[in-house]
Amino acid sequence: MARKTITRADLCEAVYQKVGLSRTESATLVELVLKEITDCLERGETVKLSSFGSFVVRKKGQRIGRNPKTGKEVPISPRRVMVFKPSAILKQRINSGPNGGKESGKEHGKEHGKEHGKEHGKEHGKEHGKEHGKEHG
């Protein structure tokens, strides 16, 4: 099952449909919100959106890495990285949403296979033990 990727255009359309602004005003509003978030992150500020989550900029110091092909040590420059930490409310909504907490058929099959394999292994081990005991007992 393919998951949909939401784009800026989709966000603009949602604002247009739900807020009642014109399409141009909706696009401007979405762009202004995204620009404000981006500007704050560029300055190294944390952006905390209640009931949604936080965008946090972290500084990573210089460290030594290794080229996987050659094994040669290479310095990795200090840099800033951005991480998103979802709020507890968002995590709960994701896990109780349309597919939240429910496995896809493929995932269910994998889990069922693992469990069946464990059970089959236990049963096979018991049977093998009984047979082995009869032969050598």
N, CA, C and O atoms as CSV, one atom per row, in Angstrom:
chain,resi,resn,atom,element,x,y,z
A,1,MET,N,N,0.848,-1.172,0.000
A,1,MET,CA,C,0.000,0.000,0.000
A,1,MET,C,C,0.891,1.232,0.000
A,1,MET,O,O,1.718,1.396,0.897
A,2,ALA,N,N,0.735,2.091,-0.984
A,2,ALA,CA,C,1.551,3.297,-1.086
A,2,ALA,C,C,1.013,4.356,-0.130
A,2,ALA,O,O,-0.197,4.564,-0.047
A,3,ARG,N,N,1.898,5.015,0.583
A,3,ARG,CA,C,1.496,6.089,1.484
A,3,ARG,C,C,1.579,7.402,0.719
A,3,ARG,O,O,2.461,7.585,-0.120
A,4,LYS,N,N,0.664,8.308,1.008
A,4,LYS,CA,C,0.658,9.604,0.339
A,4,LYS,C,C,1.648,10.535,1.011
A,4,LYS,O,O,1.764,10.567,2.236
A,5,THR,N,N,2.348,11.279,0.200
A,5,THR,CA,C,3.242,12.314,0.698
A,5,THR,C,C,2.530,13.651,0.559
A,5,THR,O,O,2.073,14.006,-0.528
A,6,ILE,N,N,2.434,14.385,1.645
A,6,ILE,CA,C,1.757,15.680,1.633
A,6,ILE,C,C,2.762,16.745,1.216
A,6,ILE,O,O,3.863,16.820,1.763
A,7,THR,N,N,2.378,17.562,0.249
A,7,THR,CA,C,3.252,18.610,-0.282
A,7,THR,C,C,2.782,19.988,0.193
A,7,THR,O,O,1.740,20.116,0.837
A,8,ARG,N,N,3.563,21.003,-0.135
A,8,ARG,CA,C,3.159,22.377,0.162
A,8,ARG,C,C,1.825,22.686,-0.492
A,8,ARG,O,O,0.946,23.307,0.107
A,9,ALA,N,N,1.693,22.243,-1.726
A,9,ALA,CA,C,0.443,22.490,-2.464
A,9,ALA,C,C,-0.743,21.858,-1.732
A,9,ALA,O,O,-1.820,22.450,-1.668
A,10,ASP,N,N,-0.545,20.658,-1.181
A,10,ASP,CA,C,-1.606,19.996,-0.416
A,10,ASP,C,C,-1.954,20.797,0.838
A,10,ASP,O,O,-3.128,20.934,1.181
A,11,LEU,N,N,-0.944,21.324,1.516
A,11,LEU,CA,C,-1.194,22.144,2.706
A,11,LEU,C,C,-1.961,23.412,2.334
A,11,LEU,O,O,-2.900,23.804,3.027
A,12,CYS,N,N,-1.558,24.047,1.241
A,12,CYS,CA,C,-2.240,25.259,0.769
A,12,CYS,C,C,-3.697,24.956,0.444
A,12,CYS,O,O,-4.590,25.733,0.781
A,13,GLU,N,N,-3.931,23.824,-0.211
A,13,GLU,CA,C,-5.293,23.428,-0.578
A,13,GLU,C,C,-6.125,23.159,0.679
A,13,GLU,O,O,-7.299,23.524,0.733
A,14,ALA,N,N,-5.531,22.532,1.677
A,14,ALA,CA,C,-6.244,22.254,2.928
A,14,ALA,C,C,-6.638,23.562,3.618
A,14,ALA,O,O,-7.762,23.691,4.103
A,15,VAL,N,N,-5.722,24.529,3.664
A,15,VAL,CA,C,-6.028,25.827,4.268
A,15,VAL,C,C,-7.152,26.493,3.465
A,15,VAL,O,O,-8.089,27.039,4.047
A,16,TYR,N,N,-7.061,26.451,2.156
A,16,TYR,CA,C,-8.094,27.033,1.278
A,16,TYR,C,C,-9.463,26.406,1.568
A,16,TYR,O,O,-10.463,27.113,1.697
A,17,GLN,N,N,-9.496,25.072,1.669
A,17,GLN,CA,C,-10.767,24.363,1.883
A,17,GLN,C,C,-11.339,24.601,3.284
A,17,GLN,O,O,-12.551,24.755,3.436
A,18,LYS,N,N,-10.481,24.632,4.305
A,18,LYS,CA,C,-10.960,24.656,5.683
A,18,LYS,C,C,-11.060,26.038,6.311
A,18,LYS,O,O,-11.861,26.249,7.222
A,19,VAL,N,N,-10.250,26.987,5.831
A,19,VAL,CA,C,-10.234,28.307,6.456
A,19,VAL,C,C,-11.095,29.294,5.671
A,19,VAL,O,O,-11.707,30.196,6.243
A,20,GLY,N,N,-11.130,29.112,4.374
A,20,GLY,CA,C,-11.958,30.008,3.569
A,20,GLY,C,C,-11.207,31.182,2.979
A,20,GLY,O,O,-11.822,32.090,2.420
A,21,LEU,N,N,-9.897,31.183,3.091
A,21,LEU,CA,C,-9.101,32.211,2.413
A,21,LEU,C,C,-9.060,31.884,0.926
A,21,LEU,O,O,-9.395,30.774,0.513
A,22,SER,N,N,-8.649,32.851,0.141
A,22,SER,CA,C,-8.472,32.574,-1.289
A,22,SER,C,C,-7.287,31.632,-1.449
A,22,SER,O,O,-6.509,31.440,-0.515
A,23,ARG,N,N,-7.153,31.051,-2.620
A,23,ARG,CA,C,-6.009,30.143,-2.853
A,23,ARG,C,C,-4.692,30.900,-2.701
A,23,ARG,O,O,-3.736,30.373,-2.132
A,24,THR,N,N,-4.637,32.117,-3.200
A,24,THR,CA,C,-3.414,32.927,-3.092
A,24,THR,C,C,-3.108,33.238,-1.635
A,24,THR,O,O,-1.964,33.111,-1.199
A,25,GLU,N,N,-4.129,33.648,-0.876
A,25,GLU,CA,C,-3.922,33.958,0.540
A,25,GLU,C,C,-3.522,32.694,1.319
A,25,GLU,O,O,-2.678,32.753,2.213
A,26,SER,N,N,-4.122,31.575,0.980
A,26,SER,CA,C,-3.783,30.312,1.639
A,26,SER,C,C,-2.332,29.946,1.388
A,26,SER,O,O,-1.618,29.547,2.308
A,27,ALA,N,N,-1.893,30.081,0.136
A,27,ALA,CA,C,-0.498,29.778,-0.210
A,27,ALA,C,C,0.443,30.723,0.526
A,27,ALA,O,O,1.491,30.297,1.012
A,28,THR,N,N,0.082,31.997,0.614
A,28,THR,CA,C,0.913,32.979,1.304
A,28,THR,C,C,1.021,32.637,2.787
A,28,THR,O,O,2.101,32.714,3.371
A,29,LEU,N,N,-0.102,32.259,3.391
A,29,LEU,CA,C,-0.103,31.896,4.809
A,29,LEU,C,C,0.800,30.699,5.075
A,29,LEU,O,O,1.611,30.733,6.000
A,30,VAL,N,N,0.672,29.643,4.280
A,30,VAL,CA,C,1.501,28.444,4.453
A,30,VAL,C,C,2.977,28.805,4.291
A,30,VAL,O,O,3.808,28.378,5.093
A,31,GLU,N,N,3.310,29.582,3.269
A,31,GLU,CA,C,4.707,29.980,3.036
A,31,GLU,C,C,5.253,30.798,4.201
A,31,GLU,O,O,6.403,30.616,4.600
A,32,LEU,N,N,4.430,31.707,4.753
A,32,LEU,CA,C,4.883,32.525,5.886
A,32,LEU,C,C,5.153,31.665,7.124
A,32,LEU,O,O,6.141,31.880,7.826
A,33,VAL,N,N,4.281,30.696,7.391
A,33,VAL,CA,C,4.487,29.808,8.552
A,33,VAL,C,C,5.768,29.000,8.368
A,33,VAL,O,O,6.581,28.905,9.287
A,34,LEU,N,N,5.948,28.419,7.182
A,34,LEU,CA,C,7.156,27.621,6.929
A,34,LEU,C,C,8.414,28.484,6.995
A,34,LEU,O,O,9.443,28.037,7.502
A,35,LYS,N,N,8.342,29.712,6.488
A,35,LYS,CA,C,9.503,30.616,6.522
A,35,LYS,C,C,9.849,30.975,7.966
A,35,LYS,O,O,11.025,31.018,8.325
A,36,GLU,N,N,8.848,31.230,8.787
A,36,GLU,CA,C,9.099,31.579,10.196
A,36,GLU,C,C,9.769,30.407,10.928
A,36,GLU,O,O,10.712,30.605,11.693
A,37,ILE,N,N,9.280,29.203,10.689
A,37,ILE,CA,C,9.887,28.015,11.306
A,37,ILE,C,C,11.335,27.873,10.844
A,37,ILE,O,O,12.232,27.642,11.654
A,38,THR,N,N,11.555,28.014,9.536
A,38,THR,CA,C,12.904,27.886,8.974
A,38,THR,C,C,13.840,28.942,9.543
A,38,THR,O,O,14.972,28.630,9.914
A,39,ASP,N,N,13.382,30.190,9.616
A,39,ASP,CA,C,14.221,31.279,10.141
A,39,ASP,C,C,14.617,31.016,11.590
A,39,ASP,O,O,15.761,31.250,11.978
A,40,CYS,N,N,13.670,30.531,12.387
A,40,CYS,CA,C,13.973,30.227,13.797
A,40,CYS,C,C,15.020,29.118,13.896
A,40,CYS,O,O,15.952,29.210,14.695
A,41,LEU,N,N,14.862,28.074,13.085
A,41,LEU,CA,C,15.818,26.968,13.108
A,41,LEU,C,C,17.198,27.424,12.644
A,41,LEU,O,O,18.207,26.984,13.195
A,42,GLU,N,N,17.257,28.291,11.649
A,42,GLU,CA,C,18.550,28.821,11.183
A,42,GLU,C,C,19.278,29.549,12.306
A,42,GLU,O,O,20.505,29.501,12.392
A,43,ARG,N,N,18.512,30.229,13.173
A,43,ARG,CA,C,19.108,30.955,14.301
A,43,ARG,C,C,19.448,30.020,15.456
A,43,ARG,O,O,19.998,30.453,16.469
A,44,GLY,N,N,19.119,28.732,15.302
A,44,GLY,CA,C,19.432,27.768,16.350
A,44,GLY,C,C,18.365,27.675,17.425
A,44,GLY,O,O,18.592,27.058,18.466
A,45,GLU,N,N,17.205,28.277,17.192
A,45,GLU,CA,C,16.128,28.246,18.164
A,45,GLU,C,C,15.336,26.947,18.053
A,45,GLU,O,O,15.264,26.340,16.984
A,46,THR,N,N,14.751,26.533,19.158
A,46,THR,CA,C,13.857,25.382,19.160
A,46,THR,C,C,12.461,25.874,18.798
A,46,THR,O,O,12.006,26.899,19.306
A,47,VAL,N,N,11.791,25.147,17.927
A,47,VAL,CA,C,10.415,25.489,17.559
A,47,VAL,C,C,9.522,24.436,18.199
A,47,VAL,O,O,9.553,23.266,17.818
A,48,LYS,N,N,8.719,24.864,19.185
A,48,LYS,CA,C,7.852,23.944,19.913
A,48,LYS,C,C,6.404,24.266,19.562
A,48,LYS,O,O,5.911,25.359,19.841
A,49,LEU,N,N,5.735,23.298,18.948
A,49,LEU,CA,C,4.338,23.460,18.567
A,49,LEU,C,C,3.503,22.550,19.467
A,49,LEU,O,O,3.562,21.325,19.356
A,50,SER,N,N,2.733,23.160,20.352
A,50,SER,CA,C,1.941,22.422,21.327
A,50,SER,C,C,1.071,21.370,20.654
A,50,SER,O,O,0.462,21.635,19.618
A,51,SER,N,N,1.011,20.194,21.232
A,51,SER,CA,C,0.246,19.038,20.738
A,51,SER,C,C,0.770,18.473,19.422
A,51,SER,O,O,0.163,17.566,18.852
A,52,PHE,N,N,1.893,19.000,18.934
A,52,PHE,CA,C,2.475,18.514,17.682
A,52,PHE,C,C,3.872,17.969,17.927
A,52,PHE,O,O,4.123,16.778,17.745
A,53,GLY,N,N,4.780,18.844,18.341
A,53,GLY,CA,C,6.138,18.406,18.620
A,53,GLY,C,C,7.110,19.562,18.563
A,53,GLY,O,O,6.719,20.723,18.438
A,54,SER,N,N,8.384,19.227,18.656
A,54,SER,CA,C,9.444,20.235,18.670
A,54,SER,C,C,10.491,19.934,17.611
A,54,SER,O,O,10.896,18.789,17.407
A,55,PHE,N,N,10.913,20.996,16.946
A,55,PHE,CA,C,12.048,20.932,16.027
A,55,PHE,C,C,13.220,21.495,16.813
A,55,PHE,O,O,13.169,22.635,17.276
A,56,VAL,N,N,14.268,20.710,16.966
A,56,VAL,CA,C,15.406,21.107,17.790
A,56,VAL,C,C,16.673,21.065,16.945
A,56,VAL,O,O,16.920,20.096,16.227
A,57,VAL,N,N,17.483,22.140,17.039
A,57,VAL,CA,C,18.770,22.177,16.346
A,57,VAL,C,C,19.833,21.768,17.357
A,57,VAL,O,O,19.920,22.334,18.447
A,58,ARG,N,N,20.636,20.784,16.986
A,58,ARG,CA,C,21.709,20.317,17.861
A,58,ARG,C,C,23.046,20.562,17.189
A,58,ARG,O,O,23.173,20.485,15.967
A,59,LYS,N,N,24.040,20.858,18.014
A,59,LYS,CA,C,25.398,21.031,17.491
A,59,LYS,C,C,26.149,19.721,17.674
A,59,LYS,O,O,26.119,19.120,18.748
A,60,LYS,N,N,26.814,19.293,16.630
A,60,LYS,CA,C,27.649,18.092,16.713
A,60,LYS,C,C,29.093,18.542,16.548
A,60,LYS,O,O,29.429,19.285,15.626
A,61,GLY,N,N,29.917,18.087,17.437
A,61,GLY,CA,C,31.327,18.458,17.376
A,61,GLY,C,C,32.073,17.648,16.325
A,61,GLY,O,O,31.553,16.677,15.774
A,62,GLN,N,N,33.302,18.069,16.061
A,62,GLN,CA,C,34.133,17.325,15.108
A,62,GLN,C,C,34.441,15.950,15.685
A,62,GLN,O,O,34.636,15.797,16.891
A,63,ARG,N,N,34.483,14.963,14.814
A,63,ARG,CA,C,34.826,13.607,15.245
A,63,ARG,C,C,35.546,12.911,14.109
A,63,ARG,O,O,35.583,13.390,12.976
A,64,ILE,N,N,36.102,11.793,14.439
A,64,ILE,CA,C,36.808,11.000,13.434
A,64,ILE,C,C,35.860,9.916,12.932
A,64,ILE,O,O,35.287,9.154,13.710
A,65,GLY,N,N,35.711,9.869,11.620
A,65,GLY,CA,C,34.916,8.828,10.986
A,65,GLY,C,C,35.838,7.909,10.216
A,65,GLY,O,O,37.054,8.101,10.211
A,66,ARG,N,N,35.271,6.925,9.573
A,66,ARG,CA,C,36.077,5.977,8.823
A,66,ARG,C,C,35.431,5.758,7.459
A,66,ARG,O,O,34.226,5.526,7.364
A,67,ASN,N,N,36.246,5.834,6.396
A,67,ASN,CA,C,35.766,5.546,5.050
A,67,ASN,C,C,35.504,4.044,4.986
A,67,ASN,O,O,36.427,3.250,5.172
A,68,PRO,N,N,34.252,3.640,4.724
A,68,PRO,CA,C,33.946,2.206,4.753
A,68,PRO,C,C,34.671,1.393,3.671
A,68,PRO,O,O,34.932,0.204,3.859
A,69,LYS,N,N,34.990,2.022,2.560
A,69,LYS,CA,C,35.681,1.286,1.494
A,69,LYS,C,C,37.155,1.071,1.799
A,69,LYS,O,O,37.684,-0.027,1.630
A,70,THR,N,N,37.811,2.139,2.253
A,70,THR,CA,C,39.263,2.052,2.445
A,70,THR,C,C,39.660,1.796,3.905
A,70,THR,O,O,40.767,1.336,4.184
A,71,GLY,N,N,38.742,2.102,4.830
A,71,GLY,CA,C,39.079,1.954,6.242
A,71,GLY,C,C,39.871,3.134,6.770
A,71,GLY,O,O,40.208,3.174,7.953
A,72,LYS,N,N,40.173,4.103,5.900
A,72,LYS,CA,C,40.975,5.261,6.282
A,72,LYS,C,C,40.172,6.185,7.188
A,72,LYS,O,O,38.992,6.436,6.946
A,73,GLU,N,N,40.826,6.690,8.240
A,73,GLU,CA,C,40.180,7.623,9.147
A,73,GLU,C,C,40.057,8.984,8.476
A,73,GLU,O,O,40.985,9.457,7.820
A,74,VAL,N,N,38.887,9.607,8.655
A,74,VAL,CA,C,38.602,10.902,8.030
A,74,VAL,C,C,37.940,11.798,9.074
A,74,VAL,O,O,37.016,11.363,9.761
A,75,PRO,N,N,38.405,13.057,9.203
A,75,PRO,CA,C,37.739,13.942,10.162
A,75,PRO,C,C,36.366,14.365,9.625
A,75,PRO,O,O,36.230,14.699,8.448
A,76,ILE,N,N,35.364,14.347,10.488
A,76,ILE,CA,C,34.031,14.823,10.139
A,76,ILE,C,C,33.864,16.179,10.801
A,76,ILE,O,O,33.991,16.307,12.019
A,77,SER,N,N,33.579,17.186,9.993
A,77,SER,CA,C,33.505,18.568,10.470
A,77,SER,C,C,32.367,18.761,11.466
A,77,SER,O,O,31.367,18.044,11.434
A,78,PRO,N,N,32.539,19.753,12.361
A,78,PRO,CA,C,31.437,20.074,13.257
A,78,PRO,C,C,30.260,20.605,12.421
A,78,PRO,O,O,30.464,21.260,11.399
A,79,ARG,N,N,29.057,20.323,12.859
A,79,ARG,CA,C,27.908,20.782,12.088
A,79,ARG,C,C,26.695,20.844,13.005
A,79,ARG,O,O,26.725,20.405,14.154
A,80,ARG,N,N,25.630,21.404,12.452
A,80,ARG,CA,C,24.359,21.434,13.177
A,80,ARG,C,C,23.400,20.481,12.475
A,80,ARG,O,O,23.382,20.386,11.248
A,81,VAL,N,N,22.611,19.782,13.272
A,81,VAL,CA,C,21.593,18.886,12.723
A,81,VAL,C,C,20.258,19.258,13.354
A,81,VAL,O,O,20.202,19.788,14.464
A,82,MET,N,N,19.191,18.970,12.625
A,82,MET,CA,C,17.861,19.256,13.119
A,82,MET,C,C,17.148,17.947,13.372
A,82,MET,O,O,17.191,17.041,12.539
A,83,VAL,N,N,16.494,17.841,14.513
A,83,VAL,CA,C,15.716,16.654,14.828
A,83,VAL,C,C,14.293,17.089,15.166
A,83,VAL,O,O,14.061,18.199,15.644
A,84,PHE,N,N,13.353,16.194,14.907
A,84,PHE,CA,C,11.959,16.441,15.278
A,84,PHE,C,C,11.594,15.470,16.379
A,84,PHE,O,O,11.792,14.262,16.256
A,85,LYS,N,N,11.050,16.022,17.468
A,85,LYS,CA,C,10.599,15.182,18.579
A,85,LYS,C,C,9.080,15.330,18.678
A,85,LYS,O,O,8.588,16.377,19.100
A,86,PRO,N,N,8.337,14.295,18.296
A,86,PRO,CA,C,6.880,14.399,18.363
A,86,PRO,C,C,6.391,14.472,19.811
A,86,PRO,O,O,6.988,13.888,20.716
A,87,SER,N,N,5.292,15.201,20.007
A,87,SER,CA,C,4.711,15.296,21.346
A,87,SER,C,C,4.037,13.978,21.695
A,87,SER,O,O,3.769,13.149,20.825
A,88,ALA,N,N,3.767,13.800,22.984
A,88,ALA,CA,C,3.065,12.595,23.432
A,88,ALA,C,C,1.679,12.524,22.790
A,88,ALA,O,O,1.204,11.439,22.457
A,89,ILE,N,N,1.039,13.665,22.617
A,89,ILE,CA,C,-0.292,13.699,22.000
A,89,ILE,C,C,-0.222,13.241,20.553
A,89,ILE,O,O,-1.072,12.469,20.108
A,90,LEU,N,N,0.781,13.707,19.811
A,90,LEU,CA,C,0.930,13.291,18.415
A,90,LEU,C,C,1.228,11.798,18.329
A,90,LEU,O,O,0.664,11.099,17.487
A,91,LYS,N,N,2.106,11.308,19.192
A,91,LYS,CA,C,2.416,9.871,19.202
A,91,LYS,C,C,1.153,9.049,19.451
A,91,LYS,O,O,0.923,8.032,18.797
A,92,GLN,N,N,0.340,9.501,20.402
A,92,GLN,CA,C,-0.889,8.787,20.724
A,92,GLN,C,C,-1.847,8.808,19.540
A,92,GLN,O,O,-2.467,7.792,19.229
A,93,ARG,N,N,-1.974,9.965,18.872
A,93,ARG,CA,C,-2.875,10.061,17.719
A,93,ARG,C,C,-2.402,9.177,16.574
A,93,ARG,O,O,-3.217,8.556,15.892
A,94,ILE,N,N,-1.098,9.118,16.360
A,94,ILE,CA,C,-0.546,8.272,15.293
A,94,ILE,C,C,-0.856,6.808,15.573
A,94,ILE,O,O,-1.193,6.053,14.661
A,95,ASN,N,N,-0.742,6.413,16.830
A,95,ASN,CA,C,-0.955,5.011,17.182
A,95,ASN,C,C,-2.412,4.623,17.343
A,95,ASN,O,O,-2.719,3.437,17.467
A,96,SER,N,N,-3.321,5.595,17.346
A,96,SER,CA,C,-4.740,5.261,17.445
A,96,SER,C,C,-5.502,5.743,16.219
A,96,SER,O,O,-6.732,5.707,16.202
A,97,GLY,N,N,-4.777,6.200,15.182
A,97,GLY,CA,C,-5.395,6.697,13.954
A,97,GLY,C,C,-5.905,5.578,13.077
A,97,GLY,O,O,-6.039,4.445,13.541
A,98,PRO,N,N,-6.198,5.872,11.796
A,98,PRO,CA,C,-6.770,4.881,10.873
A,98,PRO,C,C,-5.976,3.582,10.797
A,98,PRO,O,O,-6.572,2.505,10.779
A,99,ASN,N,N,-4.653,3.655,10.752
A,99,ASN,CA,C,-3.831,2.445,10.721
A,99,ASN,C,C,-3.006,2.303,11.991
A,99,ASN,O,O,-2.238,1.351,12.127
A,100,GLY,N,N,-3.154,3.225,12.907
A,100,GLY,CA,C,-2.355,3.208,14.114
A,100,GLY,C,C,-2.646,2.004,14.978
A,100,GLY,O,O,-3.802,1.656,15.222
A,101,GLY,N,N,-1.584,1.373,15.438
A,101,GLY,CA,C,-1.728,0.221,16.300
A,101,GLY,C,C,-2.134,-1.041,15.569
A,101,GLY,O,O,-2.177,-2.117,16.166
A,102,LYS,N,N,-2.436,-0.923,14.276
A,102,LYS,CA,C,-2.819,-2.099,13.497
A,102,LYS,C,C,-1.702,-2.409,12.528
A,102,LYS,O,O,-1.127,-1.506,11.920
A,103,GLU,N,N,-1.399,-3.666,12.386
A,103,GLU,CA,C,-0.342,-4.087,11.483
A,103,GLU,C,C,-0.903,-4.217,10.076
A,103,GLU,O,O,-2.080,-4.521,9.888
A,104,SER,N,N,-0.058,-3.986,9.108
A,104,SER,CA,C,-0.451,-4.306,7.741
A,104,SER,C,C,-0.454,-5.823,7.622
A,104,SER,O,O,0.078,-6.512,8.493
A,105,GLY,N,N,-1.040,-6.346,6.567
A,105,GLY,CA,C,-1.062,-7.790,6.359
A,105,GLY,C,C,0.337,-8.365,6.315
A,105,GLY,O,O,0.595,-9.441,6.854
A,106,LYS,N,N,1.246,-7.637,5.667
A,106,LYS,CA,C,2.624,-8.117,5.543
A,106,LYS,C,C,3.287,-8.208,6.919
A,106,LYS,O,O,3.941,-9.200,7.242
A,107,GLU,N,N,3.103,-7.133,7.741
A,107,GLU,CA,C,3.698,-7.133,9.076
A,107,GLU,C,C,3.078,-8.236,9.929
A,107,GLU,O,O,3.781,-8.909,10.682
A,108,HIS,N,N,1.754,-8.423,9.810
A,108,HIS,CA,C,1.084,-9.473,10.571
A,108,HIS,C,C,1.648,-10.835,10.179
A,108,HIS,O,O,1.888,-11.688,11.033
A,109,GLY,N,N,1.856,-11.029,8.879
A,109,GLY,CA,C,2.410,-12.294,8.394
A,109,GLY,C,C,3.785,-12.565,8.971
A,109,GLY,O,O,4.094,-13.692,9.357
A,110,LYS,N,N,4.612,-11.529,9.029
A,110,LYS,CA,C,5.960,-11.699,9.589
A,110,LYS,C,C,5.870,-12.107,11.053
A,110,LYS,O,O,6.534,-13.051,11.483
A,111,GLU,N,N,5.038,-11.386,11.823
A,111,GLU,CA,C,4.913,-11.692,13.247
A,111,GLU,C,C,4.323,-13.083,13.451
A,111,GLU,O,O,4.796,-13.847,14.292
A,112,HIS,N,N,3.296,-13.407,12.685
A,112,HIS,CA,C,2.671,-14.720,12.810
A,112,HIS,C,C,3.690,-15.811,12.471
A,112,HIS,O,O,3.751,-16.846,13.134
A,113,GLY,N,N,4.478,-15.565,11.442
A,113,GLY,CA,C,5.503,-16.531,11.046
A,113,GLY,C,C,6.529,-16.745,12.138
A,113,GLY,O,O,6.950,-17.874,12.389
A,114,LYS,N,N,6.937,-15.654,12.795
A,114,LYS,CA,C,7.910,-15.768,13.887
A,114,LYS,C,C,7.321,-16.587,15.026
A,114,LYS,O,O,7.962,-17.495,15.555
A,115,GLU,N,N,6.079,-16.247,15.396
A,115,GLU,CA,C,5.439,-16.967,16.498
A,115,GLU,C,C,5.227,-18.434,16.140
A,115,GLU,O,O,5.485,-19.321,16.953
A,116,HIS,N,N,4.758,-18.683,14.921
A,116,HIS,CA,C,4.530,-20.055,14.486
A,116,HIS,C,C,5.857,-20.821,14.483
A,116,HIS,O,O,5.913,-21.983,14.887
A,117,GLY,N,N,6.901,-20.170,14.031
A,117,GLY,CA,C,8.218,-20.808,14.010
A,117,GLY,C,C,8.690,-21.176,15.395
A,117,GLY,O,O,9.248,-22.254,15.600
A,118,LYS,N,N,8.469,-20.275,16.364
A,118,LYS,CA,C,8.863,-20.556,17.746
A,118,LYS,C,C,8.083,-21.753,18.283
A,118,LYS,O,O,8.651,-22.668,18.879
A,119,GLU,N,N,6.762,-21.726,18.058
A,119,GLU,CA,C,5.922,-22.824,18.551
A,119,GLU,C,C,6.298,-24.135,17.877
A,119,GLU,O,O,6.398,-25.174,18.528
A,120,HIS,N,N,6.505,-24.075,16.555
A,120,HIS,CA,C,6.869,-25.281,15.813
A,120,HIS,C,C,8.204,-25.824,16.329
A,120,HIS,O,O,8.387,-27.033,16.472
A,121,GLY,N,N,9.124,-24.910,16.601
A,121,GLY,CA,C,10.421,-25.338,17.125
A,121,GLY,C,C,10.303,-26.010,18.476
A,121,GLY,O,O,10.990,-26.995,18.747
A,122,LYS,N,N,9.422,-25.476,19.338
A,122,LYS,CA,C,9.219,-26.079,20.657
A,122,LYS,C,C,8.635,-27.475,20.510
A,122,LYS,O,O,9.110,-28.430,21.126
A,123,GLU,N,N,7.591,-27.580,19.680
A,123,GLU,CA,C,6.934,-28.874,19.476
A,123,GLU,C,C,7.901,-29.872,18.855
A,123,GLU,O,O,7.987,-31.023,19.284
A,124,HIS,N,N,8.634,-29.412,17.828
A,124,HIS,CA,C,9.582,-30.300,17.170
A,124,HIS,C,C,10.657,-30.763,18.158
A,124,HIS,O,O,11.079,-31.920,18.141
A,125,GLY,N,N,11.083,-29.850,19.005
A,125,GLY,CA,C,12.085,-30.196,20.004
A,125,GLY,C,C,11.573,-31.236,20.982
A,125,GLY,O,O,12.302,-32.156,21.353
A,126,LYS,N,N,10.298,-31.093,21.410
A,126,LYS,CA,C,9.710,-32.069,22.331
A,126,LYS,C,C,9.626,-33.440,21.670
A,126,LYS,O,O,10.008,-34.454,22.254
A,127,GLU,N,N,9.116,-33.449,20.433
A,127,GLU,CA,C,8.980,-34.714,19.708
A,127,GLU,C,C,10.340,-35.356,19.477
A,127,GLU,O,O,10.513,-36.559,19.669
A,128,HIS,N,N,11.309,-34.530,19.058
A,128,HIS,CA,C,12.650,-35.040,18.801
A,128,HIS,C,C,13.247,-35.598,20.089
A,128,HIS,O,O,13.925,-36.625,20.075
A,129,GLY,N,N,12.993,-34.920,21.186
A,129,GLY,CA,C,13.503,-35.388,22.482
A,129,GLY,C,C,12.919,-36.724,22.868
A,129,GLY,O,O,13.626,-37.600,23.366
A,130,LYS,N,N,11.598,-36.886,22.631
A,130,LYS,CA,C,10.950,-38.154,22.952
A,130,LYS,C,C,11.546,-39.275,22.106
A,130,LYS,O,O,11.885,-40.342,22.617
A,131,GLU,N,N,11.669,-39.017,20.804
A,131,GLU,CA,C,12.219,-40.044,19.889
A,131,GLU,C,C,13.652,-40.372,20.276
A,131,GLU,O,O,14.045,-41.537,20.325
A,132,HIS,N,N,14.431,-39.328,20.552
A,132,HIS,CA,C,15.823,-39.507,20.915
A,132,HIS,C,C,15.916,-40.338,22.196
A,132,HIS,O,O,16.791,-41.194,22.326
A,133,GLY,N,N,15.013,-40.081,23.134
A,133,GLY,CA,C,15.003,-40.826,24.399
A,133,GLY,C,C,14.688,-42.295,24.175
A,133,GLY,O,O,15.291,-43.159,24.812
A,134,LYS,N,N,13.746,-42.594,23.273
A,134,LYS,CA,C,13.377,-43.977,22.989
A,134,LYS,C,C,14.541,-44.739,22.369
A,134,LYS,O,O,14.817,-45.889,22.710
A,135,GLU,N,N,15.223,-44.046,21.434
A,135,GLU,CA,C,16.340,-44.698,20.729
A,135,GLU,C,C,17.501,-44.998,21.667
A,135,GLU,O,O,18.126,-46.055,21.594
A,136,HIS,N,N,17.772,-44.044,22.548
A,136,HIS,CA,C,18.960,-44.173,23.390
A,136,HIS,C,C,18.628,-44.500,24.842
A,136,HIS,O,O,19.515,-44.467,25.694
A,137,GLY,N,N,17.370,-44.814,25.140
A,137,GLY,CA,C,16.970,-45.006,26.525
A,137,GLY,C,C,16.960,-46.368,26.993
A,137,GLY,O,O,16.634,-46.620,28.154
